[in-house]
Amino acid sequence: MPLHPQARAYLDAQPPPSAVNPTVEQMREASIAITRFAGAGPELPDVEDRAVGGVRCRIYRPLAETVLPAVIHIHGGGWVGGNLDTHDTACRSIAAQSGWTVVAVDYRLSPEHPYPAPMDDVESVAAALRDGAIPGVDGARLALLGDSAGGHLAAVIARRARDQGLQPYLFQALIYPVIDAAMAASSYTENAEGYGLLARSMEFYWDCFAPEGVDRSDPDVSPPYAADLSGLPPAFVLTCEYDPLRDEGEAYAAALADAGVPTVAVRMVGMIHSFFRLPAAFDASRAAISQVSAMLADVAAQPDPRSSG
């Protein structure tokens, strides 16, 4: 379908893209600037900033003094930008609607801290949650939620947990995830420019995260190159029609399904990258947040894995 009118209005409100890639600092500032399109999230009984596993996090509790499962939120921003504030509205909404505690991770950013530092930080948080470091979080009932570069980290971390024999995550939600460093999918050409995220910006992000000397065919860098995708947590993969990342996200969803992983894949027609965290500008954002929240609520309603066997 044509570009959604709300997407066109949002793009028209942005400064025109530079002929050359902005600096790291300018990219970070741009990631923060669009947060004005997020609006305010719902009030919650308890929102707390604290270190978890040595990493700064923000914990969103929908119920005070109640033990709940937790979804680890991994923000996007090309591994270069984004922070706890840029995704605060989405995290508040997901906690309120799903009934899960949301643990948002303020992981170290590239290029100062390239691969594998961001995923190491998220795994440190997950290990601390499993060890009962945070009161009210059921460390045996964890899920992953990431958008864009955060979706990449979530996909990698879900597989690494399986390979390491850790308590499996109950669910992985990958929102227009970065998946393949080859950047060879057709959507990179179809949606190279004019829709917010530029294909050449992804080249810059990859160079920051996986600089020279990093093997980009390693499954910890490009998840599709894993020899075996079976046994991974049930997945929800969301893509956007007008996004360079569209095709690689959909191909990964298909690969998960082919490997026997319960997978739901949704393409948001007319939509562009970054819409998910901007519910004040996009009706589709509110719908997608509600869908993710409903799926988390359904996961929570399933039998406790500790009661089986």
N, C-alpha and C positions, 0 to 999 in steps of 0.2 A: 504494500500500500504506500501512498505518498508519505513523506515525512509528516508526523503528527503536528498539528498546529501549535501545541504546547512546546514541542521540541523546536519548532521554527522560532517561536517567540523567545525561548530561552537562548538560542544561538544568536538571534539578532541583538540580544542584550549584552553579548560578550564583546570584548575588544577584538578587532580583526587579528588573526594569527600573524606572527612575525614571519618574515621570509626565511629566517634562520631560527634554530631552536633556541629558546630562552636559556638562561643560566639555571643552574640547580636552584638557586635562591628564588629566581623569578617563577620557576615551576612550583615551588613550595608556596609562594605567595598566591599564585593562581588557584591552587588547590584549596587554600583557605578562603579566598575571595568568593568562590561560588557557594560557600556555605550559607550565604545570605538567602539562597533559594530553598533552604531546608525548612525554615520555620521552626517554631518551638515544639519540642517533644512533650509528651505527657509527664505530669508530675508523678513521682514514684515514692514509696515509703522510705527508700534508702538508696542513695547514690554516694559512692565512696571512692576516692582515689587512694590507692595504696600500692606498695610493692608486693608482687607475687612472684616467688622464685627469683627475686632480684630484679624484676622488670616492672616498670611503672604500668599500672592498669587502672581502669575505672570499672567498678562493680555496680551493676544495676540490679537491685532486688525488687521484684514486684510484690513480694510479701515479706514483712519483717519477721525475724525470729522463726523462720520456717526453712527446713532443709529441702532444697530444690535441685533438680538437675541444672547444669550450667552449659551454655553455649559460648564457646570462645570466639569472640568477634575479632577478625583480622582485617584492618582497614586497607583500602586501596590507595593509589597515588603513585603507581609505577615503582614501588619500593623506594621512591625518592621523596615523596611528599605525603601529606595526610597525617593526622594525629587524632587524639581522643576527641577533640572538639569538632573536627570536620564531619564525624559520623555520629555525633551525640544524639541527634534527633532520631535517626534510624534505630540506634541501640535502645533508646527509651521506649520507642514504639514496639519493638520486638519483645522486650521484657514485659511490657504491659499486656500485650495481646497473647503471647505464648504461654505465660506462666513460668517461664524459665528465668533463672538468673543469667544475665549477660555479663561476661567478663571480657572487656575490650582491652586489647594489648597495644601498648605504645612501644612497638619494637624499634630497634635501631634502624636508621635509614641509610640507604646507599646515596652517593658513592663512598661516603666516609666508612660505611660498614657494609660492604658487599656480601654476596653469597659466601658462606652460609649463615651469616650473623642474624638476619631476620627470622629464619626458621628456627635457629637455635634459641632465640628469645621466646618464641611461641611455645616451643617444646619445654623450655624451662618453666613457663607458666603452667602448662598442662601437667607436668610432673609434680609441681607443688599442689595443684588442685587434687590430683590423685592421692597425694600423701595427706590430705585433710588440712592443708594450711589455712584455708579460709572457712570460718564457721558459716554454716548454712548452705554450703555447696556439697552436693553428693558427688564425690570424686569418682565414683564408679559409673556415673551417668553423665558423660560429656559429649558434646557435639561441636562441630566446626562450622563457622559461617564466615566467608570472606568474599569481598568484591574486588574485581580486577586483579591487581597484584596480590591482594589478600586472598582471592580465590585460588591463585597459583599456590600460595603457601599452604592453604587448607588442603588442596589436592595432594601436595607432596607429603604433608604431615600425616594425613590419613593413611597413606601407603606405608610410610616409615613406621607408623605404630604397628601395622600388621606385620611388617618384616621383623620388628624387634620383639614381637610377642607380647606387646603391651595390651592392657585392657582396651578393647576396640571402642572407637567412637560410635555413638548410636546413629549418627546422621552427619552428612556433609552437604552444606548448601554453598554452591559455587555461583556467584553472581557475575555475569560477563567476565569469566576468568581469563587471565593470561595463561596460556597452556604450552605453546610450542615456540621455542626460540628461533626456529627456522623462518618464521614470519612469511610462509609461502602460500597460505590459503588465499583463495580468490577474493575474499572479503577485504584483504589488505589492499587490493587494487580497486575494487568497487567502491570502497568507503575510505579511500586514502586521505581525503581531505574534505572539509565542508561540514563535518558532523561532530565537531568538538575534539575528540581524540584523533590526532593525526598519525598516519602510519609512520612517518619519520620520527615522531615523538617516541613511538615504541622502540625504534632503533636506539634512540638516546637512552631510554630507560634500561633496555637490555645491556647496553654498554656500561651503565652505572652499576647494575646488579651483578652481571656476569662478565667482568672485564677479561681482557686477554689473559690466557692461562687457565681459564675455567672451561671445562668440557661441557659445551651446551647440549650435547647429546646424552649426558648423564640424566637418568630419570629424576634425580633431585632438582634438576634444572628444567628439564622438559618432561613433564609427567607421562606423555603418551609413549615414551620410549621404555617404560618399564616392561620387563619380560612377561609379567603376569599381573593383571588387574583384578583377578578374582578375589573374593573374600573381603572386599572393601566395604565401608559403611554405605547404606542406602544413600543415594545422591539425588539432589535437586540441582539442575543446571539451567540457569537463565541466561539467555542471550538477547541481543538487540538487533533489529533489522539493519540499522544504519550504524554499524560499529566494525572497525577493522578486525576485532577479535571474534566476530560472530561465528565464522566457519570452524575455527579451531576449537571453540567451546562446544559446538554441536558435534564435531567429530569425536571429541573426548567423551561426551555423553553417550554416543553410539558405541564407543569402545568399552565403556563401563557396562552398558547393557549387554553387549556381546559376550562379556566375561561373566555374565550372570549376576551382576550387581543390580539390585532394584533401583531403577533410575527413572526420574521424571525430568523431561527436558521441555522447556517453554521458550519460544521465541516471542519477544514483545515487538509486535509489528509497529512500524512508525516511530520506534524509540531509538534513543542514542545512548552512548556510554555516559555513565555518571548519574543517570536519572534516579537510580534506586535510593540514593541518600538525600534526594531533594523533593520531599513530598509537598512542599508549599508551591512548587512549580509544575509538578506532574501528578495528575490523577493516577497514572500507571504506577507511580512509586508507592502510593498508598495501597493499591491493589496488590502489588508484588510483596510488600512488607506483610500484608495480611495473609498472603498465601504461604510465605515462609513461616510465619507465626503459627498458622493452622497446622502445617506439617510438623513443626516442633511439638505442638500440643498433642498431636496424634502419636508421635513417638513416645512422649511421656506417658501416654495412656496404655502403652504396651506393657506386658509383664516385666518386672524388674529382672535383669539378666542374672542377678545373684540368686534368684529363686529357682532357676532352671537346673536341671541335672541332679 
